Amino acid sequence: MSKKILIADDEQNIVISIEFLLRREGFDVQVAGDGEEALAKVRGEKPDLVLLDVMMPKMNGFDVCQAVRADPDLSDTRILMLTAKGRDTEVSKGLGLGADGYMTKPFSTKELLAEVRKLLGM
Amino acid sequence: MKPTRKLIVALVFAGLFVLLVVGATAALMLASEAEAHGAARTPEERIVSLLVLAMAACAVAGWGVVRLHALYVAAPLRMAEELTAAVAHSGLRLAAYDSRELQALGQAANQLLAVREALQSDVAERVRDARASLEEERGRLAALMADLSQSVVVCNLDGRVLLYNQRAKQELSAGADGSNADLLGLGRSIYTVFDRALIEHALERLQQASREQTGAESKKLIGSAQFVTATRAGRLLRAHMSPVLGGDAAHSAQVGALSVTGFVLVLDDVTGSNERHARRDALIQSLIEGGRGPLGSIRAAAEMLSDFSDMPPQQRDRFLDAIRDEAKTLSARFENAAAAFSNDLRERWLLEEILGAELVEVAARRIGERRANESRPLAVKTETVDDDLWLRVDSFGLLQALRYLALRLQDEYEVREVRLSLIRAGQLAQFDLSWLGTFMNNETAMSWLQEPMIIGSESSPLSVIEVMERCNGDIWFQRERVSHRAFFRTILPACEAPTDLPRAIVAADEGDRPEFYDFDLFLWSSSGHELDDRPLAELSYTIFDTETTGLQPSEGDEIIQIGATRIVNRRLLKHECFDQLIDPRRELSRESIGIHGITPELLVGQPAIDSVLPAFHAFCADTVLVGHNAAFDMRFLQLKEKQTGIRFEQPVLDTLLLSAVLHPNQSSHRLEAIAERLGVSVFGRHTALGDAMVTGEVFLKMLPLLAEKGITTLRQAREASQRTYHARLKY
């Protein structure tokens, strides 16, 4: 069974690329356009990995991350945070709140793929 | 008339008077005898003669008593009155008196009055002089302060303004609407201009930074504090606060061994420069942060297009659209950034460097402060604290935030104890405020961080989040289920330790004037009098001493240390020192090491005499050299003249010879012995600088003693020295 990945980002233009890439690599890809939708899909779909953008409407990535980590049922979910700010305090905060990895935009799609594989233990 | 003769005369008079009375009585008795023999007198006649006699006796006695009363009772009383008047009004003198005794007493009293008046006028003159000099100093200070481009305000510890300059007046007095609200004035409270809590916080930091260092090098460290604040007129000021030290003033606070009587605020208007910085920063920020998203999309799309060229045209178009779209967004961002350059942005607050451990200490104290109506203050425990971590923060705001969070925990969740820890995490510092047991939910924590900080009577329009943003940091709430701990974690950028550490001032005796500042220097005439004829008290001196490899300069012994200090205006400038070890390029004898304690290892890598002497020569320029047994040291210096080309042609005074001039009958003129005689405490001896210091103190004590002997000029001192026996010793 292929691994399930949720992309949570409100920027459609980056989503299409990541979605296309991950589908081509054979992953089961879901997309969420804001924080609340992301959290709902994490609970409903139980993805193996969430690519979580920090700046999202309704609920930001940090809050989603914290909510996921607060739920014992979701303890297997890997979280890779994506940020467009790239301040190191932000990185530290994300990791402090339980994210498994962190990538700062702009990133190379190859690196993203490598990071995704690493987190999924592939 | 002599008092004894007066006594004799008085006795004779008294005898005569008694004789007269006895004689008269006898005459009366003879008369009554004669009457019995017939020559009859009537009783009337007898009574008349008796009366005449009695009246005559009374008159004589009365005259005597009145005379004596006038001389010895009335006159002293009159004198007492005159004296009382003279005591009250200077210039009055006692009148002449008939009696010689009182005359003498009066003269003595008049002399006393004259002496008193002379003294009074002398004191008055001194006071006048002192006041004139003070006025002059004040005038200079005022001129100096008026010229400063910064505002200066001096306050006592109560915040009362003692002194300010015109610029401070202009800057701080302006009201919110630009009108002159006249808030700053002598004797008024600085707290009408600045927030009291802000000043108190700065004072606290000042005290933290000021301390006394004991040990081998005892010195006092005077800290300073900085903060940034806004005036009522909306200007942004950076304030630099330093303490005013006072000796025994009544209203002073003890900080270590320093007594602080007030503080000086130097204020810089940083509104302009700050705005420029803020605008530039915002531009860069918007370009970096705003550019990342679009660039990320463009890059990903481009990589897809090149990596998967086999994609269907529909898909290709979607990627091309994304690239076009994001490129447009990016262009718009550049336009906005450029436009933002002309807009005013949020003020950027200046941050100050603070040692992390110090911040934790102050935070612990601030959080644990007992509030009004509070029986038990919140307990604060300090856990791991990294001692070398420096932070760049708005410490006032940060402490306010920590206290606010801790007190809300106490009030709303009945937390009894909080813990503080500070550790380094790479380039960041991680500051945790943690507690055990009671948890709140994330929403509550978030609202605490986002609401304006209001706790009891203390309030701030800012939220914790805003304070953290101002510090370029971030804060969040987190809990650890396993350990039952919850914490607010603050991440702050760590910074380098500032190079501008508290400046050291010299450990002058308490009450000494600080040596950085001496208006008496203005009284100097710089005209080139021949040094020889100038008063000793006016000259500048370099007091020096050397340590050497041995006692035989002519047999190859060398200087291994030169220490020197200066005397200017009769004050030993302990902070203007010369202290240098010198590589002698030869072995040290064991005996000499025993004396000066300088081991060969200490001299490795030290400069040679060739490069030290020019520096020492420059240090001595335009001064008179003073040394103890200076001939010995001078001999070493003179032997180097050829080699180094440096000649010490300054006049030289020797405290050993001067001691012989002052106390020719003393057997010892060793430095210790002289120091003991003159009441100079000896410490740090047998280092060149330590000995130079003692010699300097000794020399200062000698100056008034020499003056008593009529030796007041350099010429006189040198001539007197040459006449002493010791001067004939040669090295």
HADDOCK unambig.tbl for C-alpha pairs under 7 A between the chains (distance, minus, plus):
assign (segid A and resid 13 and name CA) (segid B and resid 297 and name CA) 5.64 0.50 0.50
assign (segid A and resid 13 and name CA) (segid B and resid 322 and name CA) 5.16 0.50 0.50
assign (segid A and resid 14 and name CA) (segid B and resid 296 and name CA) 6.93 0.50 0.50
assign (segid A and resid 14 and name CA) (segid B and resid 297 and name CA) 4.36 0.50 0.50
assign (segid A and resid 14 and name CA) (segid B and resid 300 and name CA) 6.86 0.50 0.50
assign (segid A and resid 17 and name CA) (segid B and resid 300 and name CA) 5.82 0.50 0.50
assign (segid A and resid 17 and name CA) (segid B and resid 301 and name CA) 5.46 0.50 0.50
assign (segid A and resid 17 and name CA) (segid B and resid 304 and name CA) 6.71 0.50 0.50
assign (segid A and resid 84 and name CA) (segid B and resid 289 and name CA) 6.06 0.50 0.50
assign (segid A and resid 84 and name CA) (segid B and resid 292 and name CA) 5.19 0.50 0.50
assign (segid A and resid 84 and name CA) (segid B and resid 293 and name CA) 5.31 0.50 0.50
assign (segid A and resid 85 and name CA) (segid B and resid 289 and name CA) 4.74 0.50 0.50
assign (segid A and resid 89 and name CA) (segid B and resid 473 and name CA) 6.24 0.50 0.50
assign (segid A and resid 89 and name CA) (segid B and resid 474 and name CA) 6.38 0.50 0.50
assign (segid A and resid 89 and name CA) (segid B and resid 491 and name CA) 6.21 0.50 0.50
assign (segid A and resid 105 and name CA) (segid B and resid 292 and name CA) 5.22 0.50 0.50
assign (segid A and resid 105 and name CA) (segid B and resid 293 and name CA) 6.00 0.50 0.50
assign (segid A and resid 105 and name CA) (segid B and resid 296 and name CA) 5.05 0.50 0.50
assign (segid A and resid 106 and name CA) (segid B and resid 292 and name CA) 5.43 0.50 0.50
assign (segid A and resid 106 and name CA) (segid B and resid 293 and name CA) 6.64 0.50 0.50
assign (segid A and resid 106 and name CA) (segid B and resid 295 and name CA) 5.65 0.50 0.50
assign (segid A and resid 106 and name CA) (segid B and resid 296 and name CA) 3.64 0.50 0.50
assign (segid A and resid 106 and name CA) (segid B and resid 299 and name CA) 6.95 0.50 0.50
assign (segid A and resid 107 and name CA) (segid B and resid 296 and name CA) 6.11 0.50 0.50
assign (segid A and resid 108 and name CA) (segid B and resid 300 and name CA) 6.77 0.50 0.50
assign (segid A and resid 109 and name CA) (segid B and resid 300 and name CA) 5.87 0.50 0.50
